[in-house]
Amino acid sequence: MKLSARNVLKGKVVKGVTTAHVKLDVGGTVIMASITNEAMDDLGIKAGDAASAVIKASDVMIAVG
């Protein structure tokens, strides 16, 4: 898979409360994505599978104080 995005985190799928909430455990930090049941079926993912979280951010904010 080739992407222009540079923010890709690899981890393992953790089953959420419903099949549409996919939790990805990335070295102890959990990232959650809401996807459709159809998308889960199309991807063929289940708990324990390896997957990647691709993060698209159009803004970067800096805060101080």
N, CA, C and O atoms as a Tripos MOL2 file, in Angstrom:
@<TRIPOS>MOLECULE
protein
  260   259    65     0     0
PROTEIN
NO_CHARGES

@<TRIPOS>ATOM
      1 N           0.8490   -1.1690    0.0000 N.3       1 MET1
      2 CA          0.0000    0.0000    0.0000 C.3       1 MET1
      3 C           0.8920    1.2280    0.0000 C.2       1 MET1
      4 O           1.7520    1.3610    0.8700 O.2       1 MET1
      5 N           0.7080    2.1150   -0.9430 N.am      2 LYS2
      6 CA          1.4460    3.3700   -0.9820 C.3       2 LYS2
      7 C           0.4750    4.5090   -0.6990 C.2       2 LYS2
      8 O          -0.6180    4.5690   -1.2620 O.2       2 LYS2
      9 N           0.8940    5.4110    0.1850 N.am      3 LEU3
     10 CA          0.0850    6.5690    0.5600 C.3       3 LEU3
     11 C           0.9550    7.8100    0.5800 C.2       3 LEU3
     12 O           2.1620    7.7350    0.8090 O.2       3 LEU3
     13 N           0.3370    8.9410    0.3400 N.am      4 SER4
     14 CA          1.0780   10.1890    0.4730 C.3       4 SER4
     15 C           1.1540   10.6160    1.9360 C.2       4 SER4
     16 O           2.0420   11.3820    2.3110 O.2       4 SER4
     17 N           0.2290   10.1250    2.7660 N.am      5 ALA5
     18 CA          0.2310   10.4730    4.1870 C.3       5 ALA5
     19 C           1.4800    9.9290    4.8550 C.2       5 ALA5
     20 O           1.9230    8.8260    4.5350 O.2       5 ALA5
     21 N           2.0470   10.6810    5.7710 N.am      6 ARG6
     22 CA          3.2500   10.2560    6.4800 C.3       6 ARG6
     23 C           2.9580    9.8630    7.9210 C.2       6 ARG6
     24 O           3.8450    9.3730    8.6190 O.2       6 ARG6
     25 N           1.7360   10.0710    8.3700 N.am      7 ASN7
     26 CA          1.3680    9.7570    9.7490 C.3       7 ASN7
     27 C           0.6730    8.4030    9.7920 C.2       7 ASN7
     28 O          -0.5560    8.3390    9.8140 O.2       7 ASN7
     29 N           1.4520    7.3140    9.8050 N.am      8 VAL8
     30 CA          0.9130    5.9640    9.8230 C.3       8 VAL8
     31 C           1.4350    5.2510   11.0590 C.2       8 VAL8
     32 O           2.6460    5.1580   11.2600 O.2       8 VAL8
     33 N           0.5230    4.7440   11.8930 N.am      9 LEU9
     34 CA          0.8890    4.0300   13.1090 C.3       9 LEU9
     35 C           0.4370    2.5830   12.9690 C.2       9 LEU9
     36 O          -0.7150    2.3260   12.6210 O.2       9 LEU9
     37 N           1.3360    1.6300   13.2380 N.am     10 LYS10
     38 CA          1.0090    0.2130   13.1230 C.3      10 LYS10
     39 C           0.6800   -0.3540   14.4850 C.2      10 LYS10
     40 O           1.3190   -0.0100   15.4790 O.2      10 LYS10
     41 N          -0.3130   -1.2210   14.5340 N.am     11 GLY11
     42 CA         -0.7070   -1.8320   15.7950 C.3      11 GLY11
     43 C          -1.5760   -3.0400   15.5520 C.2      11 GLY11
     44 O          -1.6050   -3.5800   14.4460 O.2      11 GLY11
     45 N          -2.3020   -3.4780   16.6000 N.am     12 LYS12
     46 CA         -3.1850   -4.6340   16.5080 C.3      12 LYS12
     47 C          -4.6090   -4.2040   16.7970 C.2      12 LYS12
     48 O          -4.8530   -3.3380   17.6380 O.2      12 LYS12
     49 N          -5.5500   -4.8200   16.0900 N.am     13 VAL13
     50 CA         -6.9680   -4.5080   16.2580 C.3      13 VAL13
     51 C          -7.4550   -5.0690   17.5910 C.2      13 VAL13
     52 O          -7.1900   -6.2230   17.9270 O.2      13 VAL13
     53 N          -8.1650   -4.2410   18.3390 N.am     14 VAL14
     54 CA         -8.8090   -4.6460   19.5820 C.3      14 VAL14
     55 C         -10.3060   -4.4370   19.3830 C.2      14 VAL14
     56 O         -10.7370   -3.3430   19.0170 O.2      14 VAL14
     57 N         -11.1030   -5.4790   19.6230 N.am     15 LYS15
     58 CA        -12.5410   -5.3700   19.3910 C.3      15 LYS15
     59 C         -13.1460   -4.3470   20.3420 C.2      15 LYS15
     60 O         -12.8980   -4.3840   21.5470 O.2      15 LYS15
     61 N         -13.9390   -3.4370   19.7940 N.am     16 GLY16
     62 CA        -14.6010   -2.4080   20.5840 C.3      16 GLY16
     63 C         -15.9530   -2.8690   21.0820 C.2      16 GLY16
     64 O         -16.2990   -4.0460   20.9790 O.2      16 GLY16
     65 N         -16.7220   -1.9230   21.6290 N.am     17 VAL17
     66 CA        -18.0460   -2.2060   22.1640 C.3      17 VAL17
     67 C         -18.9670   -2.7050   21.0630 C.2      17 VAL17
     68 O         -19.7450   -3.6370   21.2700 O.2      17 VAL17
     69 N         -18.8790   -2.0890   19.9030 N.am     18 THR18
     70 CA        -19.6330   -2.5560   18.7470 C.3      18 THR18
     71 C         -18.6480   -2.8230   17.6210 C.2      18 THR18
     72 O         -17.5040   -2.3720   17.6760 O.2      18 THR18
     73 N         -19.0770   -3.5420   16.6170 N.am     19 THR19
     74 CA        -18.1670   -3.8740   15.5340 C.3      19 THR19
     75 C         -17.7760   -2.6600   14.7140 C.2      19 THR19
     76 O         -16.8340   -2.7330   13.9250 O.2      19 THR19
     77 N         -18.4750   -1.5400   14.8800 N.am     20 ALA20
     78 CA        -18.1590   -0.3470   14.1030 C.3      20 ALA20
     79 C         -17.1090    0.5360   14.7720 C.2      20 ALA20
     80 O         -16.6030    1.4670   14.1460 O.2      20 ALA20
     81 N         -16.7740    0.2600   16.0320 N.am     21 HIS21
     82 CA        -15.7370    1.0210   16.7200 C.3      21 HIS21
     83 C         -14.4910    0.1490   16.7980 C.2      21 HIS21
     84 O         -14.4380   -0.8010   17.5790 O.2      21 HIS21
     85 N         -13.4940    0.4720   15.9890 N.am     22 VAL22
     86 CA        -12.2790   -0.3330   15.9460 C.3      22 VAL22
     87 C         -11.2090    0.3420   16.7880 C.2      22 VAL22
     88 O         -10.8560    1.4960   16.5450 O.2      22 VAL22
     89 N         -10.6970   -0.3750   17.7720 N.am     23 LYS23
     90 CA         -9.6170    0.1360   18.6140 C.3      23 LYS23
     91 C          -8.3200   -0.4930   18.1380 C.2      23 LYS23
     92 O          -8.2400   -1.7050   17.9410 O.2      23 LYS23
     93 N          -7.3040    0.3410   17.9550 N.am     24 LEU24
     94 CA         -6.0020   -0.1280   17.5090 C.3      24 LEU24
     95 C          -4.9950    0.1390   18.6150 C.2      24 LEU24
     96 O          -4.7500    1.2910   18.9720 O.2      24 LEU24
     97 N          -4.4140   -0.9170   19.1540 N.am     25 ASP25
     98 CA         -3.4300   -0.8020   20.2250 C.3      25 ASP25
     99 C          -2.0610   -0.5820   19.5910 C.2      25 ASP25
    100 O          -1.5140   -1.4740   18.9440 O.2      25 ASP25
    101 N          -1.5150    0.6170   19.7850 N.am     26 VAL26
    102 CA         -0.2180    0.9880   19.2180 C.3      26 VAL26
    103 C           0.7660    1.1170   20.3810 C.2      26 VAL26
    104 O           0.9240    2.1990   20.9450 O.2      26 VAL26
    105 N           1.4140    0.0340   20.7300 N.am     27 GLY27
    106 CA          2.4000    0.0450   21.8100 C.3      27 GLY27
    107 C           1.8560    0.5410   23.1320 C.2      27 GLY27
    108 O           2.5470    1.2620   23.8510 O.2      27 GLY27
    109 N           0.6170    0.1650   23.4720 N.am     28 GLY28
    110 CA          0.0280    0.5670   24.7430 C.3      28 GLY28
    111 C          -0.8640    1.7890   24.6500 C.2      28 GLY28
    112 O          -1.6400    2.0530   25.5690 O.2      28 GLY28
    113 N          -0.7740    2.5320   23.5740 N.am     29 THR29
    114 CA         -1.6660    3.6720   23.3420 C.3      29 THR29
    115 C          -2.7640    3.2070   22.4010 C.2      29 THR29
    116 O          -2.4860    2.6660   21.3310 O.2      29 THR29
    117 N          -4.0220    3.4210   22.8040 N.am     30 VAL30
    118 CA         -5.1380    2.9480   21.9870 C.3      30 VAL30
    119 C          -5.7060    4.0960   21.1610 C.2      30 VAL30
    120 O          -6.0380    5.1590   21.6840 O.2      30 VAL30
    121 N          -5.8090    3.8510   19.8550 N.am     31 ILE31
    122 CA         -6.4080    4.8030   18.9190 C.3      31 ILE31
    123 C          -7.7140    4.1750   18.4600 C.2      31 ILE31
    124 O          -7.7390    2.9920   18.1200 O.2      31 ILE31
    125 N          -8.8080    4.9490   18.4420 N.am     32 MET32
    126 CA        -10.0870    4.3980   18.0320 C.3      32 MET32
    127 C         -10.5810    5.0710   16.7670 C.2      32 MET32
    128 O         -10.4790    6.2870   16.6040 O.2      32 MET32
    129 N         -11.1160    4.2560   15.8790 N.am     33 ALA33
    130 CA        -11.7170    4.7670   14.6480 C.3      33 ALA33
    131 C         -13.1240    4.2140   14.5320 C.2      33 ALA33
    132 O         -13.3560    3.0380   14.8130 O.2      33 ALA33
    133 N         -14.0570    5.0450   14.1230 N.am     34 SER34
    134 CA        -15.4170    4.5970   13.8530 C.3      34 SER34
    135 C         -15.5280    4.3410   12.3650 C.2      34 SER34
    136 O         -15.3680    5.2510   11.5510 O.2      34 SER34
    137 N         -15.8050    3.0850   12.0160 N.am     35 ILE35
    138 CA        -15.9850    2.7350   10.6150 C.3      35 ILE35
    139 C         -17.2830    1.9450   10.4820 C.2      35 ILE35
    140 O         -17.8000    1.4300   11.4730 O.2      35 ILE35
    141 N         -17.8000    1.8500    9.2920 N.am     36 THR36
    142 CA        -19.0500    1.1310    9.0860 C.3      36 THR36
    143 C         -18.8350   -0.3700    9.2050 C.2      36 THR36
    144 O         -17.7220   -0.8660    9.0290 O.2      36 THR36
    145 N         -19.9100   -1.0840    9.5050 N.am     37 ASN37
    146 CA        -19.8400   -2.5500    9.5490 C.3      37 ASN37
    147 C         -19.4270   -3.0920    8.1850 C.2      37 ASN37
    148 O         -18.6940   -4.0780    8.0990 O.2      37 ASN37
    149 N         -19.8980   -2.4470    7.1210 N.am     38 GLU38
    150 CA        -19.5320   -2.8600    5.7640 C.3      38 GLU38
    151 C         -18.0190   -2.7330    5.5500 C.2      38 GLU38
    152 O         -17.4050   -3.6030    4.9320 O.2      38 GLU38
    153 N         -17.4170   -1.6460    6.0630 N.am     39 ALA39
    154 CA        -15.9720   -1.4540    5.9250 C.3      39 ALA39
    155 C         -15.2150   -2.5410    6.6850 C.2      39 ALA39
    156 O         -14.2030   -3.0510    6.2030 O.2      39 ALA39
    157 N         -15.7100   -2.8950    7.8820 N.am     40 MET40
    158 CA        -15.0620   -3.9790    8.6390 C.3      40 MET40
    159 C         -15.1150   -5.2800    7.8620 C.2      40 MET40
    160 O         -14.1280   -6.0120    7.7940 O.2      40 MET40
    161 N         -16.2810   -5.5700    7.2690 N.am     41 ASP41
    162 CA        -16.4190   -6.7950    6.4750 C.3      41 ASP41
    163 C         -15.4990   -6.7640    5.2600 C.2      41 ASP41
    164 O         -14.8420   -7.7570    4.9480 O.2      41 ASP41
    165 N         -15.4520   -5.6190    4.5740 N.am     42 ASP42
    166 CA        -14.6010   -5.4880    3.3860 C.3      42 ASP42
    167 C         -13.1290   -5.6700    3.7340 C.2      42 ASP42
    168 O         -12.3820   -6.2890    2.9770 O.2      42 ASP42
    169 N         -12.7100   -5.1290    4.8810 N.am     43 LEU43
    170 CA        -11.3170   -5.2580    5.3130 C.3      43 LEU43
    171 C         -11.0230   -6.6400    5.8890 C.2      43 LEU43
    172 O          -9.8720   -7.0750    5.9310 O.2      43 LEU43
    173 N         -12.0720   -7.3210    6.3290 N.am     44 GLY44
    174 CA        -11.8920   -8.6510    6.9160 C.3      44 GLY44
    175 C         -11.1290   -8.6170    8.2240 C.2      44 GLY44
    176 O         -10.3620   -9.5340    8.5200 O.2      44 GLY44
    177 N         -11.3310   -7.5520    9.0260 N.am     45 ILE45
    178 CA        -10.5760   -7.4270   10.2720 C.3      45 ILE45
    179 C         -11.3440   -8.0130   11.4460 C.2      45 ILE45
    180 O         -12.5740   -8.0220   11.4830 O.2      45 ILE45
    181 N         -10.5490   -8.5090   12.4200 N.am     46 LYS46
    182 CA        -11.1060   -9.0270   13.6630 C.3      46 LYS46
    183 C         -10.0910   -8.7820   14.7750 C.2      46 LYS46
    184 O          -8.9410   -8.4260   14.5140 O.2      46 LYS46
    185 N         -10.5230   -8.9730   16.0020 N.am     47 ALA47
    186 CA         -9.6420   -8.7390   17.1540 C.3      47 ALA47
    187 C          -8.3410   -9.5270   17.0100 C.2      47 ALA47
    188 O          -8.3530  -10.7030   16.6470 O.2      47 ALA47
    189 N          -7.2270   -8.8680   17.2970 N.am     48 GLY48
    190 CA         -5.9070   -9.4920   17.2310 C.3      48 GLY48
    191 C          -5.1960   -9.3230   15.9040 C.2      48 GLY48
    192 O          -3.9980   -9.5890   15.8080 O.2      48 GLY48
    193 N          -5.9200   -8.8810   14.8650 N.am     49 ASP49
    194 CA         -5.2930   -8.6620   13.5590 C.3      49 ASP49
    195 C          -4.3670   -7.4500   13.5990 C.2      49 ASP49
    196 O          -4.6200   -6.4880   14.3240 O.2      49 ASP49
    197 N          -3.3030   -7.5060   12.8190 N.am     50 ALA50
    198 CA         -2.4270   -6.3500   12.6560 C.3      50 ALA50
    199 C          -3.0780   -5.3920   11.6690 C.2      50 ALA50
    200 O          -3.6720   -5.8260   10.6810 O.2      50 ALA50
    201 N          -2.9740   -4.1090   11.9230 N.am     51 ALA51
    202 CA         -3.5460   -3.0820   11.0470 C.3      51 ALA51
    203 C          -2.7540   -1.8020   11.2370 C.2      51 ALA51
    204 O          -1.9080   -1.7120   12.1270 O.2      51 ALA51
    205 N          -3.0260   -0.8220   10.4070 N.am     52 SER52
    206 CA         -2.3700    0.4820   10.5180 C.3      52 SER52
    207 C          -3.4130    1.5680   10.6250 C.2      52 SER52
    208 O          -4.4530    1.5070    9.9700 O.2      52 SER52
    209 N          -3.1360    2.5610   11.4500 N.am     53 ALA53
    210 CA         -3.9740    3.7500   11.5430 C.3      53 ALA53
    211 C          -3.3130    4.8190   10.6840 C.2      53 ALA53
    212 O          -2.1620    5.1870   10.9190 O.2      53 ALA53
    213 N          -4.0300    5.3070    9.7030 N.am     54 VAL54
    214 CA         -3.5210    6.3730    8.8450 C.3      54 VAL54
    215 C          -4.1860    7.6530    9.3010 C.2      54 VAL54
    216 O          -5.4120    7.7620    9.2980 O.2      54 VAL54
    217 N          -3.3730    8.6230    9.6950 N.am     55 ILE55
    218 CA         -3.8870    9.8620   10.2730 C.3      55 ILE55
    219 C          -3.7440   10.9870    9.2740 C.2      55 ILE55
    220 O          -2.6540   11.2670    8.7750 O.2      55 ILE55
    221 N          -4.8650   11.6290    8.9900 N.am     56 LYS56
    222 CA         -4.8550   12.7700    8.0600 C.3      56 LYS56
    223 C          -5.1650   14.0240    8.8750 C.2      56 LYS56
    224 O          -6.2280   14.1360    9.4840 O.2      56 LYS56
    225 N          -4.2480   14.9340    8.8760 N.am     57 ALA57
    226 CA         -4.4380   16.1730    9.6150 C.3      57 ALA57
    227 C          -4.2190   17.3440    8.6670 C.2      57 ALA57
    228 O          -3.1720   17.4450    8.0290 O.2      57 ALA57
    229 N          -5.1980   18.2180    8.5780 N.am     58 SER58
    230 CA         -5.0470   19.3690    7.7050 C.3      58 SER58
    231 C          -4.4780   20.5750    8.4260 C.2      58 SER58
    232 O          -4.0500   21.5410    7.7940 O.2      58 SER58
    233 N          -4.4750   20.5190    9.7680 N.am     59 ASP59
    234 CA         -3.9410   21.6280   10.5700 C.3      59 ASP59
    235 C          -3.0270   21.0920   11.6550 C.2      59 ASP59
    236 O          -3.2350   19.9970   12.1780 O.2      59 ASP59
    237 N          -2.0250   21.8700   11.9810 N.am     60 VAL60
    238 CA         -1.1720   21.5910   13.1150 C.3      60 VAL60
    239 C          -1.2050   22.8240   13.9920 C.2      60 VAL60
    240 O          -0.9300   23.9300   13.5270 O.2      60 VAL60
    241 N          -1.5460   22.6360   15.2780 N.am     61 MET61
    242 CA         -1.6310   23.7590   16.2010 C.3      61 MET61
    243 C          -0.5360   23.6450   17.2450 C.2      61 MET61
    244 O          -0.1920   22.5470   17.6820 O.2      61 MET61
    245 N           0.0060   24.7790   17.6400 N.am     62 ILE62
    246 CA          1.0330   24.8480   18.6700 C.3      62 ILE62
    247 C           0.4430   25.6150   19.8580 C.2      62 ILE62
    248 O          -0.1690   26.6680   19.6820 O.2      62 ILE62
    249 N           0.6320   25.0780   21.0680 N.am     63 ALA63
    250 CA          0.1280   25.7510   22.2630 C.3      63 ALA63
    251 C           1.2500   25.9060   23.2790 C.2      63 ALA63
    252 O           2.1460   25.0660   23.3690 O.2      63 ALA63
    253 N           1.1880   26.9680   24.0250 N.am     64 VAL64
    254 CA          2.1370   27.1860   25.1260 C.3      64 VAL64
    255 C           1.3430   27.5920   26.3600 C.2      64 VAL64
    256 O           0.2080   28.0600   26.2630 O.2      64 VAL64
    257 N           1.9690   27.4000   27.5330 N.am     65 GLY65
    258 CA          1.3390   27.8260   28.7900 C.3      65 GLY65
    259 C           0.2210   27.0410   29.2020 C.2      65 GLY65
    260 O          -0.3770   27.3160   30.2420 O.2      65 GLY65
@<TRIPOS>BOND
     1     1     2 1
     2     2     3 1
     3     3     4 2
     4     3     5 am
     5     5     6 1
     6     6     7 1
     7     7     8 2
     8     7     9 am
     9     9    10 1
    10    10    11 1
    11    11    12 2
    12    11    13 am
    13    13    14 1
    14    14    15 1
    15    15    16 2
    16    15    17 am
    17    17    18 1
    18    18    19 1
    19    19    20 2
    20    19    21 am
    21    21    22 1
    22    22    23 1
    23    23    24 2
    24    23    25 am
    25    25    26 1
    26    26    27 1
    27    27    28 2
    28    27    29 am
    29    29    30 1
    30    30    31 1
    31    31    32 2
    32    31    33 am
    33    33    34 1
    34    34    35 1
    35    35    36 2
    36    35    37 am
    37    37    38 1
    38    38    39 1
    39    39    40 2
    40    39    41 am
    41    41    42 1
    42    42    43 1
    43    43    44 2
    44    43    45 am
    45    45    46 1
    46    46    47 1
    47    47    48 2
    48    47    49 am
    49    49    50 1
    50    50    51 1
    51    51    52 2
    52    51    53 am
    53    53    54 1
    54    54    55 1
    55    55    56 2
    56    55    57 am
    57    57    58 1
    58    58    59 1
    59    59    60 2
    60    59    61 am
    61    61    62 1
    62    62    63 1
    63    63    64 2
    64    63    65 am
    65    65    66 1
    66    66    67 1
    67    67    68 2
    68    67    69 am
    69    69    70 1
    70    70    71 1
    71    71    72 2
    72    71    73 am
    73    73    74 1
    74    74    75 1
    75    75    76 2
    76    75    77 am
    77    77    78 1
    78    78    79 1
    79    79    80 2
    80    79    81 am
    81    81    82 1
    82    82    83 1
    83    83    84 2
    84    83    85 am
    85    85    86 1
    86    86    87 1
    87    87    88 2
    88    87    89 am
    89    89    90 1
    90    90    91 1
    91    91    92 2
    92    91    93 am
    93    93    94 1
    94    94    95 1
    95    95    96 2
    96    95    97 am
    97    97    98 1
    98    98    99 1
    99    99   100 2
   100    99   101 am
   101   101   102 1
   102   102   103 1
   103   103   104 2
   104   103   105 am
   105   105   106 1
   106   106   107 1
   107   107   108 2
   108   107   109 am
   109   109   110 1
   110   110   111 1
   111   111   112 2
   112   111   113 am
   113   113   114 1
   114   114   115 1
   115   115   116 2
   116   115   117 am
   117   117   118 1
   118   118   119 1
   119   119   120 2
   120   119   121 am
   121   121   122 1
   122   122   123 1
   123   123   124 2
   124   123   125 am
   125   125   126 1
   126   126   127 1
   127   127   128 2
   128   127   129 am
   129   129   130 1
   130   130   131 1
   131   131   132 2
   132   131   133 am
   133   133   134 1
   134   134   135 1
   135   135   136 2
   136   135   137 am
   137   137   138 1
   138   138   139 1
   139   139   140 2
   140   139   141 am
   141   141   142 1
   142   142   143 1
   143   143   144 2
   144   143   145 am
   145   145   146 1
   146   146   147 1
   147   147   148 2
   148   147   149 am
   149   149   150 1
   150   150   151 1
   151   151   152 2
   152   151   153 am
   153   153   154 1
   154   154   155 1
   155   155   156 2
   156   155   157 am
   157   157   158 1
   158   158   159 1
   159   159   160 2
   160   159   161 am
   161   161   162 1
   162   162   163 1
   163   163   164 2
   164   163   165 am
   165   165   166 1
   166   166   167 1
   167   167   168 2
   168   167   169 am
   169   169   170 1
   170   170   171 1
   171   171   172 2
   172   171   173 am
   173   173   174 1
   174   174   175 1
   175   175   176 2
   176   175   177 am
   177   177   178 1
   178   178   179 1
   179   179   180 2
   180   179   181 am
   181   181   182 1
   182   182   183 1
   183   183   184 2
   184   183   185 am
   185   185   186 1
   186   186   187 1
   187   187   188 2
   188   187   189 am
   189   189   190 1
   190   190   191 1
   191   191   192 2
   192   191   193 am
   193   193   194 1
   194   194   195 1
   195   195   196 2
   196   195   197 am
   197   197   198 1
   198   198   199 1
   199   199   200 2
   200   199   201 am
   201   201   202 1
   202   202   203 1
   203   203   204 2
   204   203   205 am
   205   205   206 1
   206   206   207 1
   207   207   208 2
   208   207   209 am
   209   209   210 1
   210   210   211 1
   211   211   212 2
   212   211   213 am
   213   213   214 1
   214   214   215 1
   215   215   216 2
   216   215   217 am
   217   217   218 1
   218   218   219 1
   219   219   220 2
   220   219   221 am
   221   221   222 1
   222   222   223 1
   223   223   224 2
   224   223   225 am
   225   225   226 1
   226   226   227 1
   227   227   228 2
   228   227   229 am
   229   229   230 1
   230   230   231 1
   231   231   232 2
   232   231   233 am
   233   233   234 1
   234   234   235 1
   235   235   236 2
   236   235   237 am
   237   237   238 1
   238   238   239 1
   239   239   240 2
   240   239   241 am
   241   241   242 1
   242   242   243 1
   243   243   244 2
   244   243   245 am
   245   245   246 1
   246   246   247 1
   247   247   248 2
   248   247   249 am
   249   249   250 1
   250   250   251 1
   251   251   252 2
   252   251   253 am
   253   253   254 1
   254   254   255 1
   255   255   256 2
   256   255   257 am
   257   257   258 1
   258   258   259 1
   259   259   260 2
@<TRIPOS>SUBSTRUCTURE
     1 MET1         2 RESIDUE 1 A MET
     2 LYS2         6 RESIDUE 1 A LYS
     3 LEU3        10 RESIDUE 1 A LEU
     4 SER4        14 RESIDUE 1 A SER
     5 ALA5        18 RESIDUE 1 A ALA
     6 ARG6        22 RESIDUE 1 A ARG
     7 ASN7        26 RESIDUE 1 A ASN
     8 VAL8        30 RESIDUE 1 A VAL
     9 LEU9        34 RESIDUE 1 A LEU
    10 LYS10       38 RESIDUE 1 A LYS
    11 GLY11       42 RESIDUE 1 A GLY
    12 LYS12       46 RESIDUE 1 A LYS
    13 VAL13       50 RESIDUE 1 A VAL
    14 VAL14       54 RESIDUE 1 A VAL
    15 LYS15       58 RESIDUE 1 A LYS
    16 GLY16       62 RESIDUE 1 A GLY
    17 VAL17       66 RESIDUE 1 A VAL
    18 THR18       70 RESIDUE 1 A THR
    19 THR19       74 RESIDUE 1 A THR
    20 ALA20       78 RESIDUE 1 A ALA
    21 HIS21       82 RESIDUE 1 A HIS
    22 VAL22       86 RESIDUE 1 A VAL
    23 LYS23       90 RESIDUE 1 A LYS
    24 LEU24       94 RESIDUE 1 A LEU
    25 ASP25       98 RESIDUE 1 A ASP
    26 VAL26      102 RESIDUE 1 A VAL
    27 GLY27      106 RESIDUE 1 A GLY
    28 GLY28      110 RESIDUE 1 A GLY
    29 THR29      114 RESIDUE 1 A THR
    30 VAL30      118 RESIDUE 1 A VAL
    31 ILE31      122 RESIDUE 1 A ILE
    32 MET32      126 RESIDUE 1 A MET
    33 ALA33      130 RESIDUE 1 A ALA
    34 SER34      134 RESIDUE 1 A SER
    35 ILE35      138 RESIDUE 1 A ILE
    36 THR36      142 RESIDUE 1 A THR
    37 ASN37      146 RESIDUE 1 A ASN
    38 GLU38      150 RESIDUE 1 A GLU
    39 ALA39      154 RESIDUE 1 A ALA
    40 MET40      158 RESIDUE 1 A MET
    41 ASP41      162 RESIDUE 1 A ASP
    42 ASP42      166 RESIDUE 1 A ASP
    43 LEU43      170 RESIDUE 1 A LEU
    44 GLY44      174 RESIDUE 1 A GLY
    45 ILE45      178 RESIDUE 1 A ILE
    46 LYS46      182 RESIDUE 1 A LYS
    47 ALA47      186 RESIDUE 1 A ALA
    48 GLY48      190 RESIDUE 1 A GLY
    49 ASP49      194 RESIDUE 1 A ASP
    50 ALA50      198 RESIDUE 1 A ALA
    51 ALA51      202 RESIDUE 1 A ALA
    52 SER52      206 RESIDUE 1 A SER
    53 ALA53      210 RESIDUE 1 A ALA
    54 VAL54      214 RESIDUE 1 A VAL
    55 ILE55      218 RESIDUE 1 A ILE
    56 LYS56      222 RESIDUE 1 A LYS
    57 ALA57      226 RESIDUE 1 A ALA
    58 SER58      230 RESIDUE 1 A SER
    59 ASP59      234 RESIDUE 1 A ASP
    60 VAL60      238 RESIDUE 1 A VAL
    61 MET61      242 RESIDUE 1 A MET
    62 ILE62      246 RESIDUE 1 A ILE
    63 ALA63      250 RESIDUE 1 A ALA
    64 VAL64      254 RESIDUE 1 A VAL
    65 GLY65      258 RESIDUE 1 A GLY
